[in-house]
Amino acid sequence: MSSSHHRKEIGEPLPDVPFAPAHEAVAKVAADRPTEVAVRCGDIEVTYGELVAWSRQLSHRLAAAGVGSGDRVALVAEPSVTMIASVLGVLGAGAAYVPVDPAQPDTRLATILDDARVKAVVATARTELRTTTVSPVPVITVPDVPDPEPGGDPAAFAAEVGPRDPAYLIYTSGSTGEPKGVVVEHRNLAASTRARLMVHPGSPTFLLVSPLAFDSSVAGIWGTLQAGGCLVVATEEELRDPERLVSLVGRHRVDRLLCVPALYGLLLDAARRTDPGRLASLRRVIVAGEALPQPLVDRHFAVRPHGVDLVNEYGPTETTVWATFRRFTGVAPVDIGGPIPGARLHVLDDELRPVDPGAEGELFIGGPGVARGYFDRPEATAAVFLDDPFADEPGARMYRTGDIVRRNSDHGLDFVGRKDDQLKVRGHRVEPGAVESALHRLDGIEEAVVLPDAEGAGLVGFVASQEGVDPVALRRALAAELPSVMVPGELRVLPELPRNRNGKLDRVLLRTLASEPPAIEPPTAESPTGPAPAAHLTDDPLTAQVTAAWAEVLGRPTVPPDVNFFDLGGHSLAMFKLQDALEQHCGLRPSIVALFQETTVTAQVALIRAGREQGKDAPAGSSAEAARRARTARLRQQRARKGVSR
């Protein structure tokens, strides 16, 4: 590759501005607009002035507990205003925050706290008890609304930080199953956020749906608060229900959103069922975290043909959230675009030489977003964080992504697949991503994953389709396009592919399914539906209806009546599909909250029967409305004493 072509893979230069850590940048915004609302969650809202004063108080509490520069503090908090204030407070104490999802099992929680060697844990009233049982370090509980201490608000954070101090550690699952903590420094975070403010200008009203332990949250929090926008944090209950998320968008006039493509598809579904106008305030939808399906691009512009950009972002945690982006202003082929401001992209062969345009190669990412490495894992760090021989400045590094890409004619990058997923079938090298791409091109296929089969000698494919496609016909279509070694010996058609809590494809579960033989004989072209699922054989019509809905959503031939939905491979996004399926099969639409509370067939049969007897949809369960009202009243009283308006 010529040096002139190589320079095309360098993003727009970042502005040469003095370094400011993320929390201090927010404090500067607060000095300019102290009474403007910074964060909303449920019935609680805080202004910029309140948010910074609250986080400064926490920074001094942490300092008094012995937390100092370079330490690590775990943050175990449900989505809330408290969670956002706590992030700023930890940084203000000079420490790096280590976000841990409260839904993690105790063993996983304890493993992360031990591996990160945290100095303290910041918890909320809801998570305090859990953290005290799994960690011997001090636990500092933060109230759910600002609680001014005697003596007034601190004038500054407790500690100062420098560009190379760690800002956060986010844990990713390693190839061996053990979590690895990615250390992101303040200079990395500052560069990533500066690039975001360039690509996404303005002061947004942003809906945060990403868990704190998912690095997309970094984009939402700092890209909003440093721009002087309003961060709308979805509660746990709202995150479980796409219709409530759509309502949040409409109620707060949200104009910017970042989520995985699958969740955006569910939001479009929910808006279509209720009132599409509730999404009218959106001006930019950002999707990230997994591959963007072409049908979703088509659908986005069919629903919102004018004035609403769709932006596809790509980037591993190791490069501080993102490294490439593609902005769609109309229907166009999907790719991951080009470099964000400041980033350097290299497409290299196995000898780390640039490949020719149009050829496949591994993506390496350089620039100021490249993180320090993996916490306390020097060998793992050395394997993928390398010296960048293409950079002008000495000491520059690049991250080896393991992702195979190809430059296209639009000067963007096509994502091909993972390098480490490459397989050998009968002596031939096969890239599953290439087979997945071929499946994606077939009619009726929404998603596809290809993995080694149970014997490791061939391939098994999983495809998501709502159209009941015939797997035999799919194989014939593939055989007409691909060499025989690339055609999966088995294709399993599911209504949707399983996902984890973050909404990403659950490849671990898919590998488990791929290693097992199919539960029933696959359908044939002569009998495309196959044998009747045994799950539907029951004397009770309602039980048969509920079981049929489960079998449809889970893609299982049998569904035990007393096994938890999530133990059968279900997940939060699949629960939304179950809500639709129950309405179709039973004629009644239970609330999503009720479904999360009643998670077996037997329990849902009782729920729906009770709803039928009452002549209405199944109840949603109890709410915490009174508690929320009390918190709101207390916050308003505090504001009145301090003379702060809404």
PLY file of the C-alpha trace (Angstrom):
ply
format ascii 1.0
element vertex 646
property float x
property float y
property float z
element edge 645
property int vertex1
property int vertex2
end_header
0.00 0.00 0.00
1.26 3.44 -0.83
1.81 5.92 1.95
-0.68 8.31 0.34
-3.43 5.70 0.49
-2.47 4.84 4.03
-2.95 8.44 5.13
-6.60 8.18 4.10
-7.16 5.92 7.11
-6.32 8.70 9.58
-9.26 10.49 11.14
-9.76 14.23 11.26
-7.30 15.86 13.69
-8.54 16.45 17.23
-8.52 20.05 18.46
-5.37 21.02 20.33
-6.93 22.01 23.63
-5.61 21.82 27.21
-6.26 18.53 28.96
-9.26 18.47 31.27
-10.43 15.31 33.04
-14.02 14.30 32.37
-15.48 15.31 35.74
-13.75 18.70 35.70
-15.14 19.33 32.22
-18.63 18.72 33.62
-17.88 21.08 36.53
-16.99 23.76 34.01
-20.37 23.27 32.32
-22.02 23.51 35.74
-20.31 26.84 36.39
-21.89 28.22 33.21
-25.40 26.74 33.63
-25.87 25.67 37.26
-29.69 25.64 37.23
-30.21 23.66 34.03
-31.26 20.03 34.43
-28.33 17.64 33.93
-29.82 14.22 34.71
-33.33 12.80 34.90
-34.34 9.33 36.05
-37.86 8.35 37.03
-39.28 11.26 39.02
-35.87 12.51 40.12
-33.96 15.26 38.35
-30.84 17.18 39.32
-29.37 20.37 37.93
-25.76 20.73 36.89
-25.04 22.67 40.07
-26.61 19.99 42.25
-24.86 17.17 40.38
-21.38 18.65 40.77
-21.91 19.59 44.43
-23.21 16.08 45.14
-20.28 14.39 43.40
-17.76 16.65 45.14
-19.22 15.62 48.50
-18.79 11.97 47.56
-15.19 12.57 46.46
-14.38 13.92 49.92
-16.15 10.99 51.60
-14.02 8.61 49.55
-10.86 10.54 50.41
-11.76 10.30 54.10
-12.09 6.52 53.63
-8.51 6.35 52.32
-9.15 6.45 48.57
-6.51 8.35 46.65
-4.90 8.89 43.28
-4.55 5.75 41.17
-6.83 3.61 43.37
-9.79 1.68 42.01
-13.32 1.97 43.40
-16.06 -0.45 42.44
-19.41 1.07 41.57
-22.41 -1.20 42.10
-25.53 0.80 41.29
-28.81 0.37 39.48
-29.58 2.88 36.69
-30.30 6.10 38.58
-29.29 9.70 39.12
-27.20 8.38 42.01
-25.22 6.21 39.59
-24.21 9.23 37.51
-23.24 11.34 40.55
-21.20 8.41 41.86
-19.18 8.13 38.65
-18.18 11.79 38.92
-17.46 11.41 42.64
-15.10 8.48 42.17
-13.14 10.33 39.50
-13.08 13.40 41.74
-11.37 11.34 44.45
-8.54 10.59 42.00
-9.62 6.98 41.56
-10.75 4.88 38.61
-14.30 3.57 38.69
-14.92 -0.15 38.17
-18.56 -0.60 37.14
-20.15 -3.91 38.11
-23.61 -4.91 36.96
-25.76 -5.56 40.06
-27.38 -8.45 38.17
-24.07 -10.35 38.16
-23.99 -13.45 40.38
-22.19 -12.99 43.70
-19.27 -15.14 42.57
-18.68 -13.02 39.47
-19.06 -9.82 41.50
-16.53 -11.05 44.06
-14.12 -12.14 41.31
-14.11 -8.69 39.71
-13.68 -6.83 43.02
-10.81 -9.14 43.96
-9.14 -8.98 40.55
-9.33 -5.17 40.45
-8.06 -4.92 44.03
-10.55 -2.16 44.75
-9.96 0.21 47.66
-13.67 0.76 48.31
-17.12 0.04 46.93
-19.71 2.71 46.19
-23.25 1.36 46.49
-26.82 2.59 46.62
-29.44 1.75 49.21
-30.63 -1.05 46.90
-27.20 -2.63 46.40
-25.53 -1.98 49.76
-26.44 -5.31 51.34
-25.14 -7.33 48.39
-21.79 -5.56 48.30
-21.16 -5.92 52.03
-21.63 -9.70 51.73
-19.12 -10.20 48.91
-16.40 -7.64 49.68
-14.22 -6.99 52.74
-13.37 -3.42 51.66
-15.27 -0.35 52.92
-18.70 0.18 51.35
-19.87 3.77 50.94
-23.60 4.15 50.38
-24.82 7.12 48.38
-28.36 8.49 48.96
-30.85 8.48 46.12
-31.10 12.29 46.04
-28.57 15.02 46.91
-28.26 15.35 50.67
-26.40 18.56 51.52
-24.07 18.10 54.48
-23.57 20.77 57.16
-20.98 23.32 56.18
-22.10 23.79 52.58
-20.89 22.35 49.29
-17.18 21.67 48.68
-15.57 24.18 46.35
-13.53 21.52 44.54
-13.12 17.79 44.09
-10.94 16.01 46.63
-8.02 15.21 44.28
-6.49 16.21 40.98
-5.76 13.73 38.20
-3.40 13.74 35.25
-3.73 12.52 31.66
-2.13 9.13 32.37
-4.13 8.36 35.51
-6.71 5.59 35.04
-10.30 6.78 34.61
-12.11 3.43 34.59
-11.71 -0.32 34.33
-14.35 -2.17 32.34
-14.26 -5.94 32.47
-14.65 -7.99 29.34
-14.94 -11.76 29.13
-11.61 -13.28 28.19
-11.25 -16.20 25.79
-10.76 -18.52 28.78
-13.91 -17.23 30.49
-12.00 -15.24 33.10
-12.81 -11.52 33.08
-10.11 -9.06 32.00
-10.16 -5.45 33.13
-9.39 -2.91 30.40
-7.59 0.12 31.90
-8.71 3.34 30.20
-6.74 6.45 31.11
-8.10 9.99 31.41
-6.29 11.03 28.23
-8.01 8.18 26.35
-11.40 9.24 27.67
-10.73 12.89 26.86
-9.77 12.06 23.26
-12.75 9.75 22.76
-15.16 12.39 24.09
-13.62 15.21 22.01
-14.10 13.06 18.93
-17.72 12.40 19.94
-18.45 16.10 20.36
-17.07 16.68 16.85
-19.04 13.88 15.19
-22.22 14.50 17.21
-22.34 18.26 17.89
-24.95 20.08 19.93
-26.38 19.71 23.43
-28.52 16.58 23.23
-31.32 15.21 25.31
-29.89 11.70 25.41
-31.63 8.49 26.51
-29.16 6.25 28.37
-30.11 2.57 28.04
-26.63 1.03 28.30
-25.64 -0.55 31.63
-22.71 1.18 33.32
-20.61 -1.96 32.88
-21.19 -1.75 29.10
-18.79 0.78 27.61
-21.45 2.43 25.44
-22.50 4.11 28.69
-19.26 6.10 28.52
-20.39 7.62 25.23
-23.77 8.60 26.60
-22.63 10.01 29.94
-19.66 12.12 28.89
-20.88 12.96 25.39
-24.00 14.45 26.96
-22.78 16.09 30.16
-19.68 17.68 28.61
-21.93 19.12 25.89
-24.29 20.66 28.43
-27.13 18.34 27.46
-29.69 16.47 29.52
-29.07 12.80 30.32
-32.29 10.79 30.65
-31.45 7.56 32.49
-33.90 4.70 31.92
-34.77 2.83 35.12
-34.49 -0.94 35.43
-38.25 -1.25 35.01
-38.24 0.96 31.91
-35.36 -0.98 30.37
-37.50 -4.11 30.54
-40.27 -2.63 28.43
-39.74 -1.11 24.96
-43.13 0.63 25.16
-42.03 2.48 28.30
-38.77 3.46 26.59
-40.77 4.85 23.67
-42.85 6.80 26.20
-39.64 8.21 27.72
-38.55 9.47 24.31
-41.86 11.23 23.79
-42.23 12.61 27.31
-38.75 14.12 27.55
-38.37 15.04 23.88
-35.29 12.83 23.59
-33.38 13.70 20.42
-30.46 11.28 20.65
-30.24 7.58 21.42
-27.49 4.94 21.41
-28.33 1.24 21.66
-27.67 -2.15 20.09
-29.48 -2.66 16.77
-31.78 -5.33 18.21
-33.14 -2.93 20.84
-33.73 -0.23 18.25
-35.76 -2.73 16.25
-37.87 -3.43 19.34
-38.42 0.31 19.88
-39.66 0.63 16.30
-41.98 -2.32 16.94
-43.32 -0.74 20.13
-43.85 2.63 18.45
-45.70 1.02 15.56
-48.03 -0.81 17.98
-48.84 2.30 20.00
-48.06 5.73 18.56
-45.22 6.22 16.05
-45.34 9.94 16.81
-43.73 9.34 20.19
-40.38 8.89 18.43
-40.81 12.13 16.48
-38.33 14.07 18.65
-35.40 11.81 17.68
-32.86 13.51 15.45
-30.06 10.95 15.62
-30.09 7.23 16.36
-26.71 5.62 17.05
-26.36 1.84 16.93
-23.32 -0.02 18.22
-22.24 -3.19 19.97
-22.99 -5.67 17.21
-23.44 -5.88 13.45
-26.08 -3.59 11.99
-28.51 -5.62 9.83
-29.31 -4.11 6.44
-33.08 -4.58 6.98
-32.91 -2.29 10.02
-31.33 0.48 7.92
-34.09 0.05 5.34
-36.74 0.09 8.03
-35.33 3.16 9.78
-35.59 5.27 6.65
-38.98 3.83 5.73
-40.30 5.05 9.11
-38.29 8.28 9.32
-37.29 9.25 5.77
-36.24 12.82 6.56
-34.08 14.48 9.15
-33.12 11.51 11.35
-29.59 10.24 10.82
-28.72 6.63 11.61
-25.09 6.26 12.73
-23.33 2.90 12.90
-20.42 2.94 15.38
-17.76 0.30 15.82
-15.00 -0.07 18.36
-13.74 -2.39 21.09
-13.48 -1.44 24.75
-9.72 -1.43 24.28
-9.94 1.66 22.05
-12.21 3.65 24.39
-15.67 2.85 23.11
-15.34 3.55 19.39
-12.91 3.82 16.51
-15.01 4.02 13.33
-18.42 5.35 12.32
-20.71 5.47 9.33
-23.46 8.10 9.15
-26.48 7.11 7.07
-28.71 9.89 5.76
-30.61 7.46 3.54
-30.69 3.79 2.64
-27.21 2.54 1.73
-25.17 -0.67 2.09
-24.03 -1.33 5.66
-20.40 -0.94 6.62
-18.56 0.31 9.70
-17.33 3.44 7.95
-14.06 5.24 8.49
-11.97 6.51 11.40
-13.29 8.80 14.11
-11.33 12.02 14.70
-7.85 11.20 15.96
-7.95 7.49 15.14
-5.61 5.60 12.81
-6.87 2.49 11.04
-4.55 -0.15 9.59
-5.70 -3.20 7.62
-2.79 -5.62 7.79
-1.87 -9.17 6.86
-0.38 -11.81 9.16
3.07 -10.22 8.75
1.67 -6.80 9.77
1.98 -5.46 6.21
-0.75 -3.27 4.69
-3.05 -5.19 2.36
-4.21 -3.90 -1.02
-7.53 -2.04 -1.24
-10.37 -4.55 -1.49
-8.37 -7.34 0.13
-9.27 -8.77 3.52
-7.01 -8.11 6.47
-6.99 -7.70 10.23
-7.97 -4.31 11.62
-5.44 -2.56 13.85
-6.40 0.70 15.58
-4.02 3.45 16.62
-4.47 6.88 18.09
-5.11 8.50 21.48
-8.06 6.22 22.25
-5.87 3.11 22.58
-6.14 2.09 26.23
-3.29 1.31 28.61
-3.93 -2.45 28.50
-5.37 -5.20 30.68
-5.09 -4.69 34.41
-2.36 -6.86 35.91
-2.11 -9.02 32.76
1.15 -8.04 31.04
1.23 -11.06 28.71
-2.32 -10.54 27.47
-1.55 -6.84 27.02
1.65 -7.48 25.07
-0.19 -9.86 22.72
-2.59 -7.24 21.35
-1.25 -3.79 22.31
1.65 -3.32 19.89
4.01 -0.58 18.76
2.52 1.31 15.81
5.16 1.38 13.04
2.97 3.59 10.84
2.67 6.49 13.29
4.78 9.62 13.06
5.14 10.19 16.79
7.53 7.98 18.80
6.05 5.51 21.27
2.69 5.30 19.51
0.76 2.07 19.97
-1.98 0.20 18.14
-4.52 -2.39 19.22
-4.91 -5.69 17.39
-8.67 -6.21 17.13
-8.83 -9.74 15.74
-11.52 -8.46 13.37
-11.26 -9.11 9.65
-12.29 -6.18 7.45
-12.11 -5.13 3.82
-11.93 -1.65 2.31
-14.82 -0.97 -0.03
-15.26 1.40 -2.94
-16.94 4.01 -0.70
-13.73 4.39 1.37
-15.36 2.54 4.26
-14.64 -0.76 5.93
-16.77 -3.86 5.49
-16.79 -6.05 8.60
-16.12 -9.62 7.47
-15.75 -11.60 10.70
-13.45 -12.64 13.49
-9.96 -13.89 12.76
-10.00 -16.28 15.69
-13.23 -17.92 14.47
-11.53 -19.27 11.37
-12.19 -22.99 10.92
-10.81 -25.89 8.91
-13.37 -28.11 7.22
-11.98 -31.17 5.44
-8.61 -29.45 5.14
-10.03 -26.18 3.80
-9.88 -22.90 5.70
-13.39 -21.49 6.21
-14.27 -18.09 7.64
-17.71 -18.33 9.30
-18.25 -14.61 8.71
-18.23 -15.24 4.97
-20.93 -17.90 5.33
-22.92 -15.59 7.62
-22.74 -12.84 5.00
-24.07 -15.23 2.38
-26.95 -16.22 4.68
-27.74 -12.56 5.34
-28.26 -12.04 1.63
-31.01 -14.67 1.45
-34.64 -13.59 1.62
-36.28 -13.80 5.04
-33.04 -13.98 7.04
-32.64 -11.31 9.72
-29.49 -12.59 11.46
-27.11 -15.50 11.06
-24.33 -17.14 13.06
-22.18 -20.03 11.83
-20.20 -22.24 14.23
-18.42 -25.62 14.24
-20.79 -28.57 14.60
-20.86 -31.13 17.42
-18.05 -33.21 15.87
-15.94 -30.23 14.85
-15.83 -31.58 11.31
-18.40 -29.32 9.73
-20.57 -26.28 10.27
-23.90 -25.58 11.91
-25.76 -22.37 11.18
-28.31 -20.51 13.27
-30.58 -18.08 11.47
-33.24 -15.73 12.78
-36.35 -15.48 10.66
-39.93 -14.48 11.35
-41.07 -15.90 8.02
-40.73 -19.63 8.73
-38.09 -20.21 6.07
-37.28 -23.78 5.05
-33.73 -24.77 6.14
-33.50 -27.26 3.27
-34.21 -24.49 0.78
-31.64 -22.27 2.52
-28.95 -24.94 2.13
-29.80 -25.33 -1.54
-29.49 -21.57 -2.03
-26.10 -21.53 -0.27
-24.87 -24.53 -2.28
-25.62 -22.58 -5.42
-23.30 -19.80 -4.24
-20.59 -21.34 -2.02
-18.17 -24.30 -2.15
-19.57 -27.41 -0.47
-17.17 -27.06 2.49
-18.76 -23.69 3.29
-22.36 -24.94 3.34
-23.47 -25.81 6.91
-24.51 -29.42 7.29
-27.32 -28.21 9.53
-29.29 -24.98 9.67
-31.49 -24.21 12.66
-34.18 -21.58 12.17
-35.17 -19.56 15.26
-37.55 -16.61 15.67
-34.56 -14.68 17.04
-31.03 -15.47 18.16
-30.30 -15.54 21.92
-28.79 -12.46 23.54
-27.14 -11.57 26.81
-28.19 -8.75 29.17
-26.31 -6.16 27.13
-28.29 -7.11 24.07
-25.33 -8.68 22.29
-25.56 -12.05 20.59
-24.97 -14.79 23.16
-22.32 -16.73 21.26
-21.49 -18.84 24.31
-25.03 -20.22 24.37
-25.00 -20.68 20.60
-21.76 -22.69 20.83
-23.41 -24.89 23.46
-26.41 -25.42 21.20
-24.14 -26.10 18.24
-22.30 -28.81 20.19
-25.58 -30.63 20.88
-27.56 -32.63 18.34
-30.93 -31.19 17.36
-33.75 -32.12 19.71
-35.95 -33.32 16.82
-35.38 -34.38 13.26
-34.90 -31.30 11.08
-37.74 -30.39 8.73
-37.56 -31.58 5.16
-38.52 -29.82 1.97
-41.46 -32.24 1.65
-42.58 -31.55 5.25
-41.14 -28.14 6.10
-42.83 -27.85 9.46
-41.49 -31.12 10.87
-43.24 -33.13 13.62
-45.66 -31.43 15.97
-43.85 -30.21 19.10
-44.60 -32.41 22.09
-44.83 -29.25 24.18
-48.26 -28.54 22.75
-49.79 -31.87 23.80
-51.88 -30.97 26.86
-55.53 -31.30 27.87
-55.76 -27.67 29.06
-56.31 -25.28 26.13
-54.77 -22.27 27.91
-51.67 -24.23 28.89
-51.36 -25.37 25.28
-51.62 -21.76 24.09
-48.98 -20.46 26.51
-46.69 -23.38 25.75
-47.06 -22.77 22.02
-46.06 -19.13 22.53
-42.97 -20.19 24.48
-41.98 -22.79 21.89
-42.33 -20.21 19.14
-40.16 -17.60 20.88
-37.52 -19.98 22.21
-37.37 -22.10 19.07
-37.69 -25.27 21.14
-39.71 -28.37 20.30
-40.57 -29.00 23.97
-41.14 -26.59 26.83
-41.33 -27.95 30.40
-44.14 -26.26 32.36
-42.11 -25.46 35.48
-38.70 -24.42 34.11
-37.65 -20.77 34.23
-37.82 -18.91 30.93
-34.22 -17.73 31.31
-32.99 -21.25 32.05
-34.34 -22.31 28.67
-32.21 -19.76 26.84
-34.61 -16.83 27.15
-33.40 -13.29 27.80
-34.78 -9.83 28.29
-35.18 -9.05 24.59
-36.84 -12.43 24.00
-39.32 -11.64 26.79
-40.64 -8.78 24.67
-41.21 -11.25 21.83
-43.00 -13.54 24.28
-45.34 -10.71 25.20
-46.33 -10.43 21.52
-46.63 -14.21 21.11
-48.87 -14.56 24.16
-51.16 -11.90 22.78
-51.40 -13.77 19.49
-51.94 -17.21 21.03
-54.04 -16.28 24.08
-55.79 -13.08 23.05
-54.46 -11.21 26.08
-51.29 -9.13 26.47
-49.72 -9.44 29.95
-47.64 -6.53 31.18
-43.92 -6.96 30.70
-43.36 -6.43 34.45
-45.74 -9.29 35.23
-43.94 -11.56 32.77
-40.60 -10.85 34.42
-42.20 -11.74 37.76
-43.88 -14.95 36.54
-41.27 -16.82 34.54
-42.63 -20.35 34.07
-45.40 -21.63 31.82
-47.44 -22.68 34.85
-47.12 -19.26 36.48
-48.02 -17.42 33.29
-51.05 -19.66 32.74
-52.29 -18.62 36.20
-51.48 -14.98 35.43
-53.42 -14.98 32.17
-56.33 -16.93 33.65
-56.60 -14.31 36.40
-56.49 -11.57 33.79
-59.28 -13.22 31.79
-61.43 -13.51 34.90
-60.88 -9.81 35.61
-61.70 -8.99 32.00
-58.43 -7.12 31.40
-54.74 -7.58 30.72
-52.71 -9.31 33.42
-51.70 -6.98 36.23
-48.37 -5.22 36.17
-47.53 -5.85 39.81
-46.84 -3.37 42.56
-45.06 -0.10 41.99
-42.76 2.11 44.02
-44.73 5.26 43.17
-45.13 6.38 46.78
-41.42 6.04 47.44
-40.57 7.98 44.29
-42.96 10.75 45.26
-41.34 10.99 48.68
-37.87 11.31 47.13
-39.10 13.97 44.75
-40.71 15.96 47.56
-37.52 15.79 49.60
-35.43 17.03 46.67
-37.83 19.93 46.05
-37.64 20.92 49.71
-33.85 20.97 49.54
-33.97 23.11 46.40
-36.36 25.53 48.05
-33.96 25.94 51.00
-31.06 26.59 48.59
-33.04 28.84 46.22
-32.57 26.59 43.17
-35.33 26.63 40.57
-36.34 23.76 38.32
0 1
1 2
2 3
3 4
4 5
5 6
6 7
7 8
8 9
9 10
10 11
11 12
12 13
13 14
14 15
15 16
16 17
17 18
18 19
19 20
20 21
21 22
22 23
23 24
24 25
25 26
26 27
27 28
28 29
29 30
30 31
31 32
32 33
33 34
34 35
35 36
36 37
37 38
38 39
39 40
40 41
41 42
42 43
43 44
44 45
45 46
46 47
47 48
48 49
49 50
50 51
51 52
52 53
53 54
54 55
55 56
56 57
57 58
58 59
59 60
60 61
61 62
62 63
63 64
64 65
65 66
66 67
67 68
68 69
69 70
70 71
71 72
72 73
73 74
74 75
75 76
76 77
77 78
78 79
79 80
80 81
81 82
82 83
83 84
84 85
85 86
86 87
87 88
88 89
89 90
90 91
91 92
92 93
93 94
94 95
95 96
96 97
97 98
98 99
99 100
100 101
101 102
102 103
103 104
104 105
105 106
106 107
107 108
108 109
109 110
110 111
111 112
112 113
113 114
114 115
115 116
116 117
117 118
118 119
119 120
120 121
121 122
122 123
123 124
124 125
125 126
126 127
127 128
128 129
129 130
130 131
131 132
132 133
133 134
134 135
135 136
136 137
137 138
138 139
139 140
140 141
141 142
142 143
143 144
144 145
145 146
146 147
147 148
148 149
149 150
150 151
151 152
152 153
153 154
154 155
155 156
156 157
157 158
158 159
159 160
160 161
161 162
162 163
163 164
164 165
165 166
166 167
167 168
168 169
169 170
170 171
171 172
172 173
173 174
174 175
175 176
176 177
177 178
178 179
179 180
180 181
181 182
182 183
183 184
184 185
185 186
186 187
187 188
188 189
189 190
190 191
191 192
192 193
193 194
194 195
195 196
196 197
197 198
198 199
199 200
200 201
201 202
202 203
203 204
204 205
205 206
206 207
207 208
208 209
209 210
210 211
211 212
212 213
213 214
214 215
215 216
216 217
217 218
218 219
219 220
220 221
221 222
222 223
223 224
224 225
225 226
226 227
227 228
228 229
229 230
230 231
231 232
232 233
233 234
234 235
235 236
236 237
237 238
238 239
239 240
240 241
241 242
242 243
243 244
244 245
245 246
246 247
247 248
248 249
249 250
250 251
251 252
252 253
253 254
254 255
255 256
256 257
257 258
258 259
259 260
260 261
261 262
262 263
263 264
264 265
265 266
266 267
267 268
268 269
269 270
270 271
271 272
272 273
273 274
274 275
275 276
276 277
277 278
278 279
279 280
280 281
281 282
282 283
283 284
284 285
285 286
286 287
287 288
288 289
289 290
290 291
291 292
292 293
293 294
294 295
295 296
296 297
297 298
298 299
299 300
300 301
301 302
302 303
303 304
304 305
305 306
306 307
307 308
308 309
309 310
310 311
311 312
312 313
313 314
314 315
315 316
316 317
317 318
318 319
319 320
320 321
321 322
322 323
323 324
324 325
325 326
326 327
327 328
328 329
329 330
330 331
331 332
332 333
333 334
334 335
335 336
336 337
337 338
338 339
339 340
340 341
341 342
342 343
343 344
344 345
345 346
346 347
347 348
348 349
349 350
350 351
351 352
352 353
353 354
354 355
355 356
356 357
357 358
358 359
359 360
360 361
361 362
362 363
363 364
364 365
365 366
366 367
367 368
368 369
369 370
370 371
371 372
372 373
373 374
374 375
375 376
376 377
377 378
378 379
379 380
380 381
381 382
382 383
383 384
384 385
385 386
386 387
387 388
388 389
389 390
390 391
391 392
392 393
393 394
394 395
395 396
396 397
397 398
398 399
399 400
400 401
401 402
402 403
403 404
404 405
405 406
406 407
407 408
408 409
409 410
410 411
411 412
412 413
413 414
414 415
415 416
416 417
417 418
418 419
419 420
420 421
421 422
422 423
423 424
424 425
425 426
426 427
427 428
428 429
429 430
430 431
431 432
432 433
433 434
434 435
435 436
436 437
437 438
438 439
439 440
440 441
441 442
442 443
443 444
444 445
445 446
446 447
447 448
448 449
449 450
450 451
451 452
452 453
453 454
454 455
455 456
456 457
457 458
458 459
459 460
460 461
461 462
462 463
463 464
464 465
465 466
466 467
467 468
468 469
469 470
470 471
471 472
472 473
473 474
474 475
475 476
476 477
477 478
478 479
479 480
480 481
481 482
482 483
483 484
484 485
485 486
486 487
487 488
488 489
489 490
490 491
491 492
492 493
493 494
494 495
495 496
496 497
497 498
498 499
499 500
500 501
501 502
502 503
503 504
504 505
505 506
506 507
507 508
508 509
509 510
510 511
511 512
512 513
513 514
514 515
515 516
516 517
517 518
518 519
519 520
520 521
521 522
522 523
523 524
524 525
525 526
526 527
527 528
528 529
529 530
530 531
531 532
532 533
533 534
534 535
535 536
536 537
537 538
538 539
539 540
540 541
541 542
542 543
543 544
544 545
545 546
546 547
547 548
548 549
549 550
550 551
551 552
552 553
553 554
554 555
555 556
556 557
557 558
558 559
559 560
560 561
561 562
562 563
563 564
564 565
565 566
566 567
567 568
568 569
569 570
570 571
571 572
572 573
573 574
574 575
575 576
576 577
577 578
578 579
579 580
580 581
581 582
582 583
583 584
584 585
585 586
586 587
587 588
588 589
589 590
590 591
591 592
592 593
593 594
594 595
595 596
596 597
597 598
598 599
599 600
600 601
601 602
602 603
603 604
604 605
605 606
606 607
607 608
608 609
609 610
610 611
611 612
612 613
613 614
614 615
615 616
616 617
617 618
618 619
619 620
620 621
621 622
622 623
623 624
624 625
625 626
626 627
627 628
628 629
629 630
630 631
631 632
632 633
633 634
634 635
635 636
636 637
637 638
638 639
639 640
640 641
641 642
642 643
643 644
644 645
